Amino acid sequence: MTRPEELEKRLNLLVKFGGLISVETNITRLLEVIAGQVQTILNGDRCSVFILDRQTNELWSKVAQGMQQTEIRVPFGKGIVGNVASSGQFINIKDAYQDIRFNRDLDMMTGYQTRSILAVPLKNVAGKIIGVFEAINKRDGFFDAEDEGILQLMGSLAAAAIENAQLYESLSKSQLETIYRLAITAEYRDQQDTAIHLRHISEYSALIAHGMGLPEREIENVRYASPLHDIGKVGIADAILLKPGKLTPEEFEEMKKHTLYGAKILCNAESSLLQIACKVAASHHEKFNGTGYPAKLKGEHIPVYARIVSVADVFDALCMPRVYKPKWDPEKAREYILAENDKAFDPAIVNAFEKVYDDILKIYSATDGRTTIIPGITRELHRHNF
């Protein structure tokens, strides 16, 4: 390839890089895209993207190509990456093992041999360090001045995308925390194992959606909307909700209204997630054969999210102790789900339930509510004995 052709290729790759990162709001996927593009454009063997955690004063990376570790953490000011972050200047090293700032521990653990390193700071529009790019082992020699310029340019493009993704993630977590606390308001009234139940409904529903082959965004929708399925219980009297025996026909009719109350609480929300939760709250007691409530919807007239949550909710309700019944063995509950195939439940969803049943059992066995849904929220509930 001639020099002009090589420059044109790099320019095209940079344009592509800018387009790819400008539309990605998921921070993990964004970092994966960035790392892959840096590796390609600089022709390096590996690339890591480190983000500055100001609370711990560390740089962390979940994206370190070729590594098995889920996360790498480097103290601010230590090692190559830490020095780049503290100085705000790039570092270009031809022989890492001859540089006293280089830490060989990771190489010793993995058997990898780092040779050349190019690391540049990631700075936001205010000039503050938010992370570091690190490219390792250029395949055709050493990183040169042109590589330094390209990586710094990529850094300026990536910094804005990373900050946008972090802001989006922060807003999403705030919304999810609100949703989760709303769910607890309803669930805590009639059961003591609130955190565990909400985790089960959330994770079972997500697994079933995955088993159906739904897109990742839809899986996340059902994961986070499903805990609000019984929000309407806040409108049901304790005498009915907490009754230890079988409900009378009149009491059961009143209990059914929790689906209507839930829909009223959640309807007309601007949030797309709450709009989905509204459909789930309204329709998770509908049955595939049209004999459910409150609207006797049938088949695919029942929203797919509600059909998924219906299976997850019934399975978990059977497997959990309640004031009106002992808990069932999971295998017995599974047999009930299979027996209601094409009656209460959509065959496609029952099939997906079967496909992921082993994973559901693993979640069922992990009864620690601190691992529930939104990191930090359930740990707080656990500390307060909720």
KOLSEPA-913789 format. One record per residue (C-alpha): residue number from 0; x, y, z; residue in one letter. Coordinates in steps of 0.1 Angstrom, whole numbers, plus 5000, padded with zeros to 4 digits. Example, Ala and Ser with C-alpha at 12.3 -4.5 7.8 and 13.67 -1.06 7.14 Angstrom:
2
 num   px   py   pz residu
   0 5123 4955 5078      a
   1 5137 4989 5071      s
//
This chain:
386
 num   px   py   pz residu
   0 5000 5000 5000      m
   1 5014 5034 4990      t
   2 5017 5062 5016      r
   3 4988 5082 5002      p
   4 4966 5051 5002      e
   5 4976 5043 5038      e
   6 4967 5079 5049      l
   7 4934 5077 5030      e
   8 4925 5044 5047      k
   9 4933 5059 5081      r
  10 4912 5089 5074      l
  11 4883 5068 5064      n
  12 4887 5047 5096      l
  13 4887 5079 5117      l
  14 4855 5090 5101      v
  15 4839 5056 5107      k
  16 4852 5058 5143      f
  17 4835 5091 5149      g
  18 4802 5078 5135      g
  19 4803 5046 5155      l
  20 4809 5062 5189      i
  21 4785 5091 5185      s
  22 4754 5068 5185      v
  23 4764 5043 5213      e
  24 4750 5052 5248      t
  25 4758 5019 5266      n
  26 4792 5025 5283      i
  27 4804 4989 5281      t
  28 4796 4985 5244      r
  29 4810 5020 5237      l
  30 4843 5010 5253      l
  31 4844 4978 5234      e
  32 4839 4997 5201      v
  33 4865 5023 5210      i
  34 4891 4996 5219      a
  35 4884 4976 5187      g
  36 4887 5007 5165      q
  37 4919 5019 5182      v
  38 4935 4985 5177      q
  39 4926 4985 5140      t
  40 4936 5021 5132      i
  41 4969 5019 5151      l
  42 4976 4983 5140      n
  43 4983 4974 5176      g
  44 4981 4939 5192      d
  45 4959 4951 5221      r
  46 4941 4982 5233      c
  47 4927 4991 5267      s
  48 4905 5020 5276      v
  49 4909 5031 5312      f
  50 4883 5053 5329      i
  51 4891 5075 5360      l
  52 4871 5066 5391      d
  53 4873 5098 5411      r
  54 4858 5082 5442      q
  55 4886 5056 5445      t
  56 4913 5076 5426      n
  57 4919 5046 5404      e
  58 4917 5040 5367      l
  59 4896 5009 5357      w
  60 4892 4990 5325      s
  61 4866 4964 5317      k
  62 4879 4963 5282      v
  63 4914 4949 5279      a
  64 4916 4928 5248      q
  65 4929 4893 5251      g
  66 4927 4894 5289      m
  67 4905 4870 5309      q
  68 4901 4894 5339      q
  69 4868 4912 5340      t
  70 4883 4944 5353      e
  71 4918 4959 5357      i
  72 4924 4987 5383      r
  73 4955 5009 5384      v
  74 4962 5035 5411      p
  75 4963 5071 5399      f
  76 4999 5082 5394      g
  77 5012 5046 5393      k
  78 5024 5026 5363      g
  79 5023 5038 5327      i
  80 4985 5045 5327      v
  81 4985 5062 5361      g
  82 5014 5084 5351      n
  83 4996 5095 5319      v
  84 4965 5103 5339      a
  85 4984 5123 5366      s
  86 5006 5142 5341      s
  87 4981 5147 5313      g
  88 5008 5139 5288      q
  89 5012 5110 5264      f
  90 5038 5083 5269      i
  91 5054 5064 5239      n
  92 5077 5036 5249      i
  93 5096 5013 5225      k
  94 5107 4988 5252      d
  95 5084 4985 5282      a
  96 5108 4963 5302      y
  97 5134 4991 5302      q
  98 5110 5016 5316      d
  99 5109 5018 5355      i
 100 5072 5029 5353      r
 101 5061 4997 5337      f
 102 5046 4971 5360      n
 103 5054 4935 5348      r
 104 5029 4918 5372      d
 105 5001 4914 5346      l
 106 5025 4900 5320      d
 107 5038 4875 5345      m
 108 5002 4864 5354      m
 109 4991 4860 5317      t
 110 5023 4850 5300      g
 111 5019 4879 5276      y
 112 5050 4901 5268      q
 113 5045 4938 5264      t
 114 5070 4955 5242      r
 115 5059 4989 5228      s
 116 5033 5011 5245      i
 117 5015 5042 5234      l
 118 4993 5058 5261      a
 119 4974 5091 5258      v
 120 4951 5109 5282      p
 121 4914 5113 5276      l
 122 4903 5148 5283      k
 123 4868 5163 5283      n
 124 4859 5197 5269      v
 125 4869 5214 5302      a
 126 4904 5198 5299      g
 127 4899 5174 5328      k
 128 4913 5139 5327      i
 129 4886 5113 5324      i
 130 4907 5083 5314      g
 131 4935 5069 5293      v
 132 4939 5051 5260      f
 133 4966 5024 5260      e
 134 4977 5007 5228      a
 135 5002 4978 5231      i
 136 5027 4962 5207      n
 137 5025 4977 5173      k
 138 5026 4949 5148      r
 139 5050 4965 5123      d
 140 5075 4982 5144      g
 141 5070 5010 5170      f
 142 5044 5036 5175      f
 143 5055 5068 5158      d
 144 5046 5105 5159      a
 145 5018 5100 5135      e
 146 5003 5073 5158      d
 147 5006 5097 5187      e
 148 4986 5124 5168      g
 149 4960 5099 5156      i
 150 4955 5085 5191      l
 151 4952 5119 5207      q
 152 4926 5129 5180      l
 153 4907 5097 5187      m
 154 4909 5105 5224      g
 155 4893 5139 5220      s
 156 4865 5123 5200      l
 157 4861 5094 5225      a
 158 4861 5116 5256      a
 159 4829 5133 5246      a
 160 4812 5100 5237      a
 161 4823 5085 5270      i
 162 4810 5114 5291      e
 163 4776 5113 5272      n
 164 4774 5075 5279      a
 165 4782 5080 5316      q
 166 4755 5107 5318      l
 167 4730 5084 5301      y
 168 4739 5056 5325      e
 169 4735 5079 5355      s
 170 4701 5090 5344      l
 171 4691 5054 5336      s
 172 4702 5043 5371      k
 173 4682 5071 5387      s
 174 4651 5060 5367      q
 175 4656 5024 5376      l
 176 4661 5032 5413      e
 177 4627 5050 5413      t
 178 4611 5021 5395      i
 179 4626 4996 5420      y
 180 4615 5016 5450      r
 181 4579 5018 5436      l
 182 4579 4980 5432      a
 183 4590 4976 5468      i
 184 4562 4998 5479      t
 185 4537 4972 5466      a
 186 4556 4940 5472      e
 187 4566 4948 5508      y
 188 4530 4948 5519      r
 189 4523 4911 5515      d
 190 4557 4894 5517      q
 191 4589 4897 5537      q
 192 4612 4884 5509      d
 193 4607 4915 5487      t
 194 4642 4918 5473      a
 195 4644 4881 5464      i
 196 4610 4881 5448      h
 197 4618 4912 5427      l
 198 4651 4898 5416      r
 199 4635 4865 5406      h
 200 4608 4882 5385      i
 201 4633 4905 5369      s
 202 4659 4879 5361      e
 203 4635 4851 5352      y
 204 4617 4874 5327      s
 205 4650 4885 5312      a
 206 4661 4849 5308      l
 207 4629 4839 5291      i
 208 4631 4869 5268      a
 209 4667 4859 5259      h
 210 4655 4823 5253      g
 211 4629 4837 5228      m
 212 4657 4854 5209      g
 213 4644 4889 5216      l
 214 4668 4918 5209      p
 215 4690 4930 5238      e
 216 4670 4962 5242      r
 217 4638 4943 5247      e
 218 4654 4919 5271      i
 219 4665 4950 5292      e
 220 4630 4964 5289      n
 221 4614 4934 5304      v
 222 4642 4930 5330      r
 223 4635 4965 5344      y
 224 4598 4968 5338      a
 225 4587 4935 5353      s
 226 4592 4943 5390      p
 227 4563 4968 5387      l
 228 4539 4940 5377      h
 229 4520 4941 5410      d
 230 4523 4979 5418      i
 231 4485 4980 5418      g
 232 4485 4960 5451      k
 233 4489 4993 5469      v
 234 4452 4998 5463      g
 235 4441 4964 5478      i
 236 4429 4963 5514      a
 237 4451 4944 5539      d
 238 4421 4922 5549      a
 239 4422 4908 5514      i
 240 4458 4910 5505      l
 241 4470 4894 5538      l
 242 4442 4869 5542      k
 243 4458 4835 5552      p
 244 4431 4814 5536      g
 245 4412 4812 5503      k
 246 4395 4843 5491      l
 247 4358 4844 5487      t
 248 4345 4851 5452      p
 249 4338 4887 5462      e
 250 4373 4891 5476      e
 251 4388 4876 5446      f
 252 4370 4901 5423      e
 253 4385 4929 5445      e
 254 4419 4913 5443      m
 255 4417 4912 5405      k
 256 4415 4950 5405      k
 257 4452 4953 5413      h
 258 4458 4950 5375      t
 259 4436 4980 5368      l
 260 4450 5000 5397      y
 261 4485 4992 5384      g
 262 4476 5004 5349      a
 263 4462 5036 5363      k
 264 4493 5043 5383      i
 265 4516 5038 5353      l
 266 4495 5050 5324      c
 267 4503 5081 5304      n
 268 4540 5080 5316      a
 269 4565 5097 5293      e
 270 4591 5070 5301      s
 271 4590 5042 5275      s
 272 4600 5018 5304      l
 273 4570 5028 5324      l
 274 4548 5025 5294      q
 275 4559 4989 5291      i
 276 4555 4984 5329      a
 277 4519 4997 5324      c
 278 4512 4969 5299      k
 279 4527 4943 5322      v
 280 4508 4955 5353      a
 281 4475 4955 5333      a
 282 4479 4922 5315      s
 283 4501 4898 5334      h
 284 4471 4878 5347      h
 285 4456 4874 5312      e
 286 4457 4838 5299      k
 287 4467 4827 5264      f
 288 4433 4810 5259      n
 289 4414 4841 5268      g
 290 4401 4830 5303      t
 291 4423 4854 5323      g
 292 4416 4889 5337      y
 293 4409 4918 5336      p
 294 4401 4920 5299      a
 295 4400 4883 5288      k
 296 4426 4891 5261      l
 297 4436 4861 5241      k
 298 4468 4849 5223      g
 299 4489 4876 5208      e
 300 4465 4903 5218      h
 301 4482 4900 5252      i
 302 4514 4922 5251      p
 303 4544 4900 5248      v
 304 4561 4915 5279      y
 305 4530 4905 5299      a
 306 4530 4870 5285      r
 307 4567 4866 5296      i
 308 4561 4880 5331      v
 309 4531 4858 5335      s
 310 4552 4827 5333      v
 311 4580 4841 5355      a
 312 4555 4854 5381      d
 313 4535 4821 5384      v
 314 4567 4800 5386      f
 315 4581 4822 5414      d
 316 4548 4825 5432      a
 317 4545 4787 5434      l
 318 4581 4784 5446      c
 319 4579 4810 5473      m
 320 4560 4806 5506      p
 321 4529 4828 5511      r
 322 4505 4834 5539      v
 323 4480 4813 5521      y
 324 4503 4784 5510      k
 325 4536 4766 5515      p
 326 4563 4768 5488      k
 327 4564 4743 5460      w
 328 4595 4724 5448      d
 329 4608 4740 5416      p
 330 4603 4708 5396      e
 331 4566 4707 5406      k
 332 4562 4743 5396      a
 333 4579 4736 5363      r
 334 4555 4707 5357      e
 335 4526 4731 5363      y
 336 4540 4756 5338      i
 337 4543 4728 5312      l
 338 4508 4716 5319      a
 339 4494 4751 5313      e
 340 4511 4753 5279      n
 341 4487 4768 5253      d
 342 4461 4773 5281      k
 343 4473 4799 5305      a
 344 4507 4804 5288      f
 345 4520 4811 5253      d
 346 4537 4780 5239      p
 347 4566 4800 5225      a
 348 4572 4814 5260      i
 349 4569 4780 5277      v
 350 4594 4767 5252      n
 351 4618 4796 5260      a
 352 4612 4789 5298      f
 353 4623 4753 5292      e
 354 4653 4764 5272      k
 355 4666 4785 5301      v
 356 4652 4765 5330      y
 357 4687 4755 5343      d
 358 4697 4791 5345      d
 359 4664 4799 5363      i
 360 4672 4772 5389      l
 361 4706 4789 5395      k
 362 4690 4822 5402      i
 363 4664 4804 5424      y
 364 4692 4790 5445      s
 365 4709 4824 5449      a
 366 4686 4837 5476      t
 367 4708 4866 5487      d
 368 4687 4897 5481      g
 369 4717 4919 5480      r
 370 4724 4907 5445      t
 371 4691 4921 5432      t
 372 4685 4941 5401      i
 373 4701 4975 5407      i
 374 4736 4975 5423      p
 375 4736 4994 5456      g
 376 4699 4996 5461      i
 377 4693 4962 5475      t
 378 4725 4964 5496      r
 379 4709 4994 5513      e
 380 4677 4975 5518      l
 381 4696 4946 5533      h
 382 4714 4969 5558      r
 383 4680 4981 5570      h
 384 4667 4946 5573      n
 385 4641 4951 5545      f
//
